[in-house]
Amino acid sequence: MRKNAMCHMNSLFWCKVVVTTVCFALIVVWIGSLSNENVVSSFSPRFPLTSTSHSEEEYKFGVFPPGNSVDQLQSAINLGITQPRIILSWNQLEPSKGQFKFMLYDWNLHKMHQAGMSPIVTVKCDSSWGTKAPDPTKTASSPPIDEQDYIAFLTNFVIRYKDKVTYYQIENEVYDYGRYWNGSVEEYISLLQIASTTIRNLDEDAIIVLQGFANQVFREIEAGNSDALEYFNELLEQSDYFDAIDFHQYYEPGDVVEIVSILKQGMAEHGIHKELISTEAGDLDLRLFGRHIQYLLYGLVPPVPIVEQFLSIPEVRAYLQELLEEGLTEQEWIDFAIFLSDNPESRPILEKYQAENLVKRVMITFSQGVKSFNQIVMMNQKENPVDWFFAMMGLMDSEGNHKPSYYTYKLLIENLRGCNHIEKLSEEEMEGSSVSHVYAVHFSDDRPTLYIAWSSCGDMRIDISKQFPSIAKVTHILTQRGFTDLDAHSECVSSHSIPLTNTPIIITEW
């Protein structure tokens, strides 16, 4: 009964997408009249940002996936990644019963271990011979036919790699029936209990991570969906079987505040405290186009500035109009994403937006008490992306060239290495400024506090002389091609009047 309700809800969601797309086709003519006059330069959080308590544990940076190729893994190593996320596929490790193929995992985990990485391993029960509902697309898992076979698969992996792996995540986004999990919530809970018990018996230091909560779950909870809330609570009730909770973040960076608020409230209601991590984050989420359509049609939601920017480009508008004439399928959305990534007018806007939002997501995420952040994905995916809106979220383009977000991520990781506490300065500390976002980064050693800041609404200036009495060093992130982290521009600025824009800056002692 519950499963049918969930499936019905999922069907309703996609029906809404179809209806919205049709409505969009009706207003294509209107799109031509759009201008940039009302572009807002940043997001507006729905909840106040809160500080976290001090912790001696350093923050962890990752990318999902780091890639199975030599080049992609080396690029992840060069970034300074400390906690990537990888997939452990039962079907890949044990393609036939009792026949294990360790070569790929041997190579990847050895290289990661050498580089000082401690990966989050997402365990997928996706065997073509050992599960109740094998998935030919290899995205959805399902319950095992024989629990002992699943236990044997886990046992072989843990014994072989427990000196290289600490975090084990049991499945991914169970809420989205049929896409990543072909089974009921009750069947997932049973699998979680089996997997957790097996792994802990073999490795007492293992950290078990609950399946990743999709961004959409929190949107449904906020909207009052009882099925989503019931699913959320059912999983939190299994707290004896996990040590950490993972959530995924897309749409806009400010949504993270609301997500963490829901998670913390849920934990408080269940009397538990668990480590929070985020294993998926990325921009541009093409679903923002749908949100902007709602704004155009009904005016009940705020406009989406980045979509307005794209629609102001004639070629983008024309290309989207052409696709809408035939109806947008997932493949057509992928084609549109690739077009945005390759078009000489839209690509600079997209890549600047990605670099800016990567910094914002990291700072907001860590300031909320989350300990690990993973960017998705390493490389743009022109062919067969796991989801259509992932196609152009990579730190590298589909040809393997590093995008500005790659070098900005590297610059950020280098500047934040060794930090153990990040907080957003209050309006009082910033003399009542409600449109500036200033984050203080504290270190476990005697290094001076570092600040990362941007404006949420146009150009402005802030006074940070309480932190740096006279002058400060401002370093600009990388937002366009042709530059690396070594080319990052720094300048000496009066701490009484530091200019802020929508693009984050790094402020340090001169």
C-alpha positions as CSV (number, residue, x, y, z in Angstrom):
1,M,0.0,0.0,0.0
2,R,2.8,2.4,1.0
3,K,4.8,1.5,-2.1
4,N,1.8,2.2,-4.3
5,A,1.4,5.6,-2.7
6,M,5.1,6.4,-3.2
7,C,5.0,5.3,-6.9
8,H,1.9,7.4,-7.3
9,M,3.6,10.4,-5.9
10,N,6.6,9.8,-8.2
11,S,4.2,9.6,-11.2
12,L,2.6,12.8,-10.1
13,F,6.0,14.5,-10.0
14,W,6.8,13.5,-13.6
15,C,3.3,14.4,-14.7
16,K,3.9,17.9,-13.3
17,V,7.2,18.0,-15.3
18,V,5.4,17.1,-18.5
19,V,2.6,19.7,-17.9
20,T,5.2,22.3,-17.1
21,T,7.1,21.6,-20.3
22,V,3.9,22.0,-22.3
23,C,3.1,25.3,-20.6
24,F,6.7,26.4,-21.4
25,A,6.0,25.7,-25.1
26,L,3.1,28.1,-24.9
27,I,5.2,30.9,-23.6
28,V,8.2,30.5,-25.8
29,V,7.1,33.6,-27.8
30,W,7.2,35.5,-24.5
31,I,10.7,34.4,-23.8
32,G,12.0,36.5,-26.7
33,S,11.0,39.7,-24.8
34,L,12.9,38.8,-21.6
35,S,15.8,41.1,-20.6
36,N,18.4,41.2,-17.9
37,E,17.0,44.2,-16.1
38,N,15.7,42.2,-13.1
39,V,18.5,39.7,-12.7
40,V,19.2,39.1,-9.0
41,S,22.9,38.3,-8.2
42,S,22.5,35.5,-5.7
43,F,20.1,33.3,-3.7
44,S,18.0,34.2,-0.7
45,P,18.1,31.5,2.1
46,R,14.7,30.6,3.6
47,F,16.2,29.9,7.0
48,P,18.8,31.9,9.0
49,L,22.3,30.5,8.8
50,T,23.6,29.2,12.0
51,S,27.1,28.6,13.4
52,T,28.5,25.3,14.5
53,S,30.5,24.3,17.6
54,H,34.2,23.9,17.4
55,S,35.5,20.5,16.4
56,E,39.1,19.2,16.1
57,E,38.3,17.1,13.0
58,E,39.3,18.7,9.7
59,Y,36.7,19.0,6.9
60,K,36.9,16.5,4.1
61,F,36.7,17.3,0.4
62,G,35.7,14.9,-2.3
63,V,34.4,14.4,-5.8
64,F,32.0,11.7,-7.0
65,P,33.0,9.7,-8.9
66,P,36.8,10.3,-9.1
67,G,36.7,8.2,-12.3
68,N,38.1,4.8,-13.2
69,S,40.5,6.2,-15.8
70,V,44.1,7.1,-14.9
71,D,43.6,10.7,-15.9
72,Q,40.5,11.3,-13.9
73,L,41.9,9.8,-10.8
74,Q,45.1,11.7,-11.1
75,S,43.1,14.9,-11.5
76,A,41.3,14.1,-8.3
77,I,44.7,13.5,-6.5
78,N,46.0,16.8,-7.9
79,L,43.0,18.6,-6.5
80,G,44.0,17.5,-3.0
81,I,40.8,15.4,-2.5
82,T,40.7,13.6,0.8
83,Q,37.4,11.7,0.7
84,P,36.1,10.8,-2.7
85,R,33.0,8.7,-3.2
86,I,33.2,5.5,-5.2
87,I,30.6,2.8,-6.1
88,L,31.1,-0.9,-5.0
89,S,29.0,-2.9,-7.5
90,W,28.3,-6.4,-6.5
91,N,27.8,-7.3,-10.1
92,Q,31.2,-5.9,-11.0
93,L,33.1,-7.4,-8.1
94,E,31.5,-10.8,-8.4
95,P,30.0,-11.2,-11.9
96,S,29.3,-14.9,-11.3
97,K,28.9,-16.7,-7.9
98,G,32.2,-17.3,-6.2
99,Q,34.2,-15.6,-9.0
100,F,35.7,-12.3,-7.8
101,K,37.4,-9.7,-9.9
102,F,39.4,-7.4,-7.6
103,M,41.8,-5.8,-10.2
104,L,39.9,-2.5,-10.7
105,Y,39.3,-2.0,-7.0
106,D,42.9,-3.1,-6.2
107,W,44.2,-0.4,-8.5
108,N,41.8,2.4,-7.5
109,L,42.0,1.9,-3.8
110,H,45.7,1.5,-3.8
111,K,46.2,4.8,-5.7
112,M,43.8,6.5,-3.3
113,H,45.4,5.1,-0.2
114,Q,48.8,6.2,-1.5
115,A,47.4,9.8,-2.0
116,G,46.0,9.9,1.5
117,M,42.4,9.5,0.5
118,S,39.8,7.7,2.6
119,P,36.9,7.0,0.2
120,I,33.2,6.7,0.9
121,V,32.2,3.4,-0.7
122,T,28.6,3.2,-1.8
123,V,27.7,-0.5,-1.7
124,K,25.2,-1.5,-4.5
125,C,23.3,-4.8,-4.3
126,D,23.0,-5.0,-8.1
127,S,24.1,-8.5,-8.9
128,S,22.7,-9.9,-12.2
129,W,22.5,-13.4,-10.6
130,G,22.1,-12.7,-6.9
131,T,19.2,-10.2,-6.7
132,K,15.4,-10.4,-7.0
133,A,15.1,-7.8,-9.7
134,P,18.3,-7.5,-11.8
135,D,18.5,-4.1,-13.6
136,P,20.0,-4.2,-17.1
137,T,20.8,-0.4,-16.8
138,K,22.9,-1.1,-13.7
139,T,21.5,1.9,-11.8
140,A,18.9,0.2,-9.6
141,S,19.7,-2.3,-6.8
142,S,17.2,-4.8,-5.4
143,P,17.0,-7.2,-2.4
144,P,19.3,-10.3,-2.5
145,I,17.8,-13.7,-3.3
146,D,20.0,-15.3,-0.7
147,E,21.3,-13.2,2.1
148,Q,24.3,-15.5,2.5
149,D,25.5,-14.6,-1.0
150,Y,25.3,-10.9,-0.2
151,I,27.1,-11.4,3.1
152,A,29.9,-13.4,1.2
153,F,30.3,-10.5,-1.3
154,L,30.6,-7.9,1.5
155,T,32.9,-10.1,3.5
156,N,35.4,-10.6,0.7
157,F,35.5,-6.9,0.0
158,V,35.9,-5.7,3.6
159,I,38.6,-8.3,4.5
160,R,40.6,-7.3,1.5
161,Y,40.3,-3.5,1.8
162,K,39.6,-2.7,5.5
163,D,43.0,-1.0,5.8
164,K,42.0,1.4,2.9
165,V,38.3,1.9,3.5
166,T,36.4,3.3,6.6
167,Y,33.1,4.7,5.3
168,Y,30.6,2.2,3.9
169,Q,27.3,3.6,2.5
170,I,24.5,1.1,2.1
171,E,22.7,2.0,-1.2
172,N,21.7,5.3,-2.7
173,E,18.4,7.3,-2.8
174,V,16.0,4.5,-1.8
175,Y,13.1,6.9,-1.9
176,D,13.1,7.1,-5.7
177,Y,11.5,3.7,-6.3
178,G,12.8,1.9,-9.4
179,R,15.6,4.4,-10.2
180,Y,18.2,3.4,-7.7
181,W,16.4,0.9,-5.5
182,N,13.8,-1.6,-6.8
183,G,12.2,-2.7,-3.6
184,S,10.4,-1.5,-0.5
185,V,11.7,0.7,2.4
186,E,11.2,-2.4,4.6
187,E,13.4,-4.4,2.3
188,Y,16.0,-1.7,2.4
189,I,16.0,-1.6,6.2
190,S,16.5,-5.4,6.3
191,L,19.5,-5.0,3.9
192,L,20.9,-2.1,6.0
193,Q,20.8,-4.3,9.1
194,I,22.5,-7.2,7.4
195,A,25.2,-5.1,5.8
196,S,25.9,-3.0,8.9
197,T,26.2,-6.1,11.1
198,T,28.4,-7.9,8.6
199,I,30.8,-5.0,8.1
200,R,31.1,-4.1,11.8
201,N,31.8,-7.7,12.7
202,L,34.8,-7.6,10.3
203,D,36.0,-4.0,11.0
204,E,35.2,-2.4,14.3
205,D,36.4,1.0,13.0
206,A,34.0,1.0,10.1
207,I,31.6,3.9,9.7
208,I,28.3,3.0,8.2
209,V,26.5,5.6,6.2
210,L,22.7,5.6,5.6
211,Q,21.6,5.7,2.0
212,G,21.8,9.2,0.5
213,F,18.8,11.4,0.9
214,A,17.8,12.9,-2.4
215,N,17.4,16.7,-2.6
216,Q,13.8,16.1,-3.6
217,V,12.9,14.3,-0.4
218,F,13.4,17.5,1.6
219,R,11.4,19.5,-0.9
220,E,8.6,17.0,-0.5
221,I,8.8,17.1,3.3
222,E,8.7,20.9,3.3
223,A,5.6,20.8,1.0
224,G,3.9,18.6,3.6
225,N,4.1,15.2,1.8
226,S,3.3,12.6,4.4
227,D,4.9,9.7,2.5
228,A,8.3,11.5,2.3
229,L,8.1,12.3,6.0
230,E,7.2,8.7,6.9
231,Y,10.1,7.4,4.8
232,F,12.5,9.9,6.5
233,N,11.4,8.9,10.0
234,E,11.5,5.2,9.2
235,L,15.1,5.4,8.3
236,L,16.1,7.5,11.2
237,E,14.6,4.9,13.5
238,Q,17.3,2.5,12.4
239,S,20.0,4.6,14.2
240,D,21.6,1.5,15.7
241,Y,22.7,0.4,12.2
242,F,24.3,3.6,10.9
243,D,26.9,6.2,12.1
244,A,26.5,8.9,9.5
245,I,23.7,10.5,7.3
246,D,24.3,11.6,3.7
247,F,22.2,14.2,1.9
248,H,22.4,15.4,-1.7
249,Q,22.2,19.0,-2.8
250,Y,21.3,20.5,-6.1
251,Y,19.0,23.4,-7.2
252,E,20.5,26.4,-5.4
253,P,23.2,26.6,-2.6
254,G,20.9,28.3,-0.1
255,D,18.7,25.2,0.0
256,V,21.4,23.5,2.1
257,V,20.4,25.5,5.2
258,E,16.8,24.1,5.0
259,I,18.0,20.5,4.4
260,V,20.3,20.5,7.4
261,S,17.6,22.1,9.5
262,I,15.2,19.3,8.6
263,L,17.9,16.7,9.3
264,K,18.8,18.2,12.7
265,Q,15.2,18.5,13.7
266,G,14.6,14.8,12.7
267,M,17.6,13.6,14.7
268,A,16.5,15.7,17.8
269,E,13.0,14.1,17.6
270,H,14.6,10.6,17.5
271,G,17.1,11.4,20.3
272,I,20.1,10.7,18.1
273,H,23.2,12.5,16.9
274,K,25.0,11.4,13.8
275,E,27.7,12.7,11.6
276,L,26.4,14.6,8.5
277,I,28.0,14.3,5.1
278,S,27.1,15.4,1.6
279,T,28.2,13.1,-1.2
280,E,26.5,14.9,-4.2
281,A,26.5,18.6,-5.1
282,G,26.5,20.2,-8.5
283,D,25.5,23.1,-10.8
284,L,23.8,24.0,-13.1
285,D,20.7,21.9,-12.2
286,L,18.6,22.1,-15.4
287,R,15.5,21.6,-13.2
288,L,15.9,25.3,-12.4
289,F,14.4,26.0,-15.8
290,G,11.2,24.3,-14.6
291,R,11.2,26.5,-11.5
292,H,11.6,29.6,-13.7
293,I,8.7,28.6,-15.9
294,Q,6.5,28.5,-12.8
295,Y,7.6,32.0,-12.1
296,L,6.8,33.1,-15.6
297,L,3.4,31.4,-15.5
298,Y,2.2,32.0,-12.0
299,G,4.6,34.4,-10.3
300,L,4.3,32.4,-7.1
301,V,8.0,31.6,-6.8
302,P,11.0,33.9,-7.2
303,P,12.6,34.2,-10.7
304,V,15.8,32.2,-11.3
305,P,18.6,34.7,-12.3
306,I,20.8,32.2,-14.1
307,V,18.0,31.0,-16.3
308,E,17.2,34.6,-17.2
309,Q,20.8,35.1,-18.2
310,F,20.7,32.0,-20.5
311,L,17.4,33.0,-22.0
312,S,18.8,36.4,-22.9
313,I,21.1,34.6,-25.4
314,P,19.3,34.4,-28.8
315,E,20.9,31.1,-29.7
316,V,20.0,29.4,-26.4
317,R,16.4,30.7,-26.7
318,A,16.2,29.4,-30.3
319,Y,17.7,26.0,-29.5
320,L,15.3,25.5,-26.5
321,Q,12.3,26.6,-28.6
322,E,13.3,24.0,-31.3
323,L,13.4,21.2,-28.7
324,L,10.1,22.2,-27.1
325,E,8.4,21.9,-30.5
326,E,8.9,18.1,-30.2
327,G,8.6,17.7,-26.4
328,L,11.5,17.4,-24.1
329,T,12.7,13.9,-23.4
330,E,15.6,13.1,-21.1
331,Q,17.9,12.8,-24.1
332,E,16.9,16.2,-25.4
333,W,17.6,17.7,-22.0
334,I,21.1,16.1,-22.2
335,D,21.5,17.6,-25.6
336,F,20.5,21.0,-24.3
337,A,23.0,20.6,-21.4
338,I,25.8,19.8,-23.9
339,F,24.7,22.8,-26.0
340,L,25.0,25.1,-22.9
341,S,28.4,23.7,-22.2
342,D,29.8,24.1,-25.8
343,N,28.1,27.3,-27.0
344,P,30.6,30.1,-27.0
345,E,28.1,32.6,-25.5
346,S,26.6,30.4,-22.8
347,R,29.7,28.4,-21.7
348,P,31.4,31.4,-20.0
349,I,28.2,32.2,-18.1
350,L,27.8,28.5,-17.1
351,E,31.3,28.0,-16.0
352,K,31.5,31.2,-14.0
353,Y,28.2,30.2,-12.2
354,Q,29.6,26.7,-11.5
355,A,32.8,28.1,-10.0
356,E,30.9,30.7,-7.8
357,N,28.4,28.2,-6.6
358,L,31.0,25.6,-5.7
359,V,32.6,28.0,-3.2
360,K,29.2,29.0,-1.9
361,R,28.1,25.4,-1.4
362,V,31.3,24.4,0.4
363,M,31.1,27.4,2.8
364,I,27.4,27.0,3.6
365,T,27.6,23.3,3.9
366,F,30.5,23.3,6.4
367,S,29.1,26.2,8.3
368,Q,26.0,24.0,9.0
369,G,28.1,21.4,10.8
370,V,28.5,19.0,7.8
371,K,31.9,17.4,7.8
372,S,32.4,16.1,4.2
373,F,31.5,17.6,0.8
374,N,31.6,15.8,-2.5
375,Q,31.3,17.6,-5.9
376,I,29.6,15.7,-8.7
377,V,31.1,14.8,-11.2
378,M,34.7,14.8,-12.3
379,M,34.0,15.0,-16.0
380,N,31.1,16.2,-18.2
381,Q,29.1,13.3,-19.6
382,K,28.0,13.5,-23.2
383,E,26.9,9.9,-23.3
384,N,24.7,7.9,-20.9
385,P,24.9,10.2,-17.8
386,V,23.3,8.6,-14.7
387,D,20.8,11.4,-14.7
388,W,20.1,13.9,-17.4
389,F,20.8,17.0,-15.2
390,F,24.3,15.7,-14.4
391,A,25.5,16.0,-18.0
392,M,27.5,19.3,-17.7
393,M,28.2,19.4,-13.9
394,G,31.8,18.1,-14.2
395,L,35.0,19.8,-13.0
396,M,36.4,18.8,-16.4
397,D,34.7,19.1,-19.8
398,S,34.0,16.0,-21.9
399,E,37.3,16.4,-23.7
400,G,39.2,16.2,-20.4
401,N,40.1,19.9,-20.1
402,H,39.9,21.4,-16.6
403,K,37.1,23.9,-16.2
404,P,37.4,27.1,-14.0
405,S,35.5,25.2,-11.2
406,Y,38.4,22.6,-11.1
407,Y,41.0,25.3,-10.3
408,T,38.6,27.2,-7.9
409,Y,38.0,23.9,-6.0
410,K,41.8,23.4,-5.8
411,L,42.4,26.9,-4.6
412,L,39.6,26.5,-2.0
413,I,41.0,23.2,-0.8
414,E,44.5,24.5,-0.4
415,N,43.3,27.6,1.5
416,L,41.0,25.6,3.8
417,R,43.4,22.7,4.5
418,G,43.7,22.2,8.2
419,C,40.6,24.2,9.1
420,N,38.3,22.7,11.8
421,H,35.5,25.3,12.2
422,I,33.6,27.5,9.8
423,E,31.0,30.0,10.8
424,K,28.9,32.7,9.1
425,L,29.4,36.1,10.7
426,S,26.1,37.5,12.0
427,E,24.5,40.7,10.9
428,E,25.6,42.3,14.1
429,E,29.2,41.4,13.5
430,M,28.9,42.8,9.9
431,E,27.1,45.9,11.2
432,G,23.7,44.9,10.1
433,S,24.5,44.0,6.5
434,S,21.9,41.4,5.5
435,V,23.1,41.0,1.9
436,S,26.7,40.1,2.6
437,H,27.8,36.6,3.2
438,V,31.1,36.5,5.3
439,Y,32.4,33.2,6.6
440,A,35.2,32.9,9.1
441,V,37.5,29.9,8.7
442,H,39.3,28.9,11.9
443,F,42.3,26.6,12.0
444,S,43.5,24.0,14.6
445,D,47.0,25.6,14.7
446,D,48.0,29.2,15.2
447,R,47.2,30.4,11.7
448,P,45.1,33.6,11.6
449,T,41.4,33.3,10.7
450,L,40.6,33.4,7.0
451,Y,37.4,34.8,5.5
452,I,35.4,34.0,2.4
453,A,32.8,36.5,1.3
454,W,30.4,37.5,-1.4
455,S,27.3,39.7,-1.8
456,S,23.8,38.4,-2.4
457,C,22.5,41.4,-4.2
458,G,24.7,43.6,-6.3
459,D,28.0,45.3,-5.6
460,M,28.7,46.6,-2.1
461,R,31.5,47.2,0.4
462,I,32.1,45.7,3.8
463,D,34.2,46.9,6.8
464,I,36.3,44.0,8.1
465,S,38.7,46.2,10.2
466,K,37.6,44.4,13.4
467,Q,39.4,41.3,12.0
468,F,42.2,43.0,10.1
469,P,42.9,46.5,11.5
470,S,44.3,48.2,8.3
471,I,44.9,46.1,5.2
472,A,43.9,42.7,3.9
473,K,44.9,40.4,1.1
474,V,42.0,39.6,-1.3
475,T,42.4,36.6,-3.6
476,H,40.0,36.1,-6.5
477,I,38.6,32.7,-7.4
478,L,38.9,31.4,-11.0
479,T,35.8,31.9,-13.1
480,Q,37.0,31.7,-16.7
481,R,39.1,29.5,-18.9
482,G,42.8,30.1,-19.6
483,F,43.8,30.4,-15.9
484,T,44.9,27.9,-13.2
485,D,45.0,28.2,-9.5
486,L,48.6,29.4,-9.8
487,D,47.2,32.4,-11.7
488,A,44.8,33.5,-9.0
489,H,45.0,37.2,-8.7
490,S,45.6,38.7,-5.2
491,E,45.6,42.4,-4.2
492,C,46.1,44.6,-1.1
493,V,42.8,46.2,0.0
494,S,41.8,48.5,2.8
495,S,40.1,46.4,5.5
496,H,37.7,49.3,6.1
497,S,36.3,49.0,2.5
498,I,36.4,45.6,0.9
499,P,34.4,45.4,-2.3
500,L,32.0,42.5,-2.7
501,T,30.2,41.1,-5.7
502,N,28.3,37.9,-6.4
503,T,31.6,36.2,-7.0
504,P,33.2,35.0,-3.7
505,I,36.6,36.2,-2.6
506,I,39.2,34.9,-0.2
507,I,40.3,37.4,2.5
508,T,43.5,36.8,4.4
509,E,46.1,38.7,6.5
510,W,48.5,40.6,4.3
